[in-house]
Amino acid sequence: MHYLILDTSSIIFSLTNNKDPFQAAREKSPYYLPVVSEGILRELQAIKARHEKFSKYASAALLLIPLSNVEIVKDMSPVDGWITNYAKKAGYAVCTNDIALKKVLKKAKIRAFSMTRSGTLR
């Protein structure tokens, strides 16, 4: 089994394009288990609470996560640091649409994907 951390940006981006980010992870490889942290859930809750353009997508993500066999890591660390450290330590791949984070991951030699508009990982 392989694990794929999905960050907030990839989850929101996928949902804005009417795609299921967790299904996209499984379609990349049937052996990928999607992973998020409590910090990512906290970010989604904050977006939902701001009642902004992406609130409904954060809300949808928070409803979808418990239904999608997503592993939730109990860690409230700042998200980008957690993603980099946890992925490197555990050997996990990452899906992010955050350009700055993707550069950090590439520099750390962590396998990184982005979510496309069509709902695939590239």
Sequence and secondary structure as in RCSB ss.txt:
>XXXX:A:sequence
MHYLILDTSSIIFSLTNNKDPFQAAREKSPYYLPVVSEGILRELQAIKARHEKFSKYASAALLLIPLSNVEIVKD
MSPVDGWITNYAKKAGYAVCTNDIALKKVLKKAKIRAFSMTRSGTLR
>XXXX:A:secstr
 EEEEE HHHHHHHHHTT  HHHHHHHH TTEEEEEEHHHHHHHHHHHHTTSTTHHHHHHHHHHGGGTT EEE  
 S HHHHHHHHHHHHT EEE   HHHHHHHHHTT  EE B TTS B 
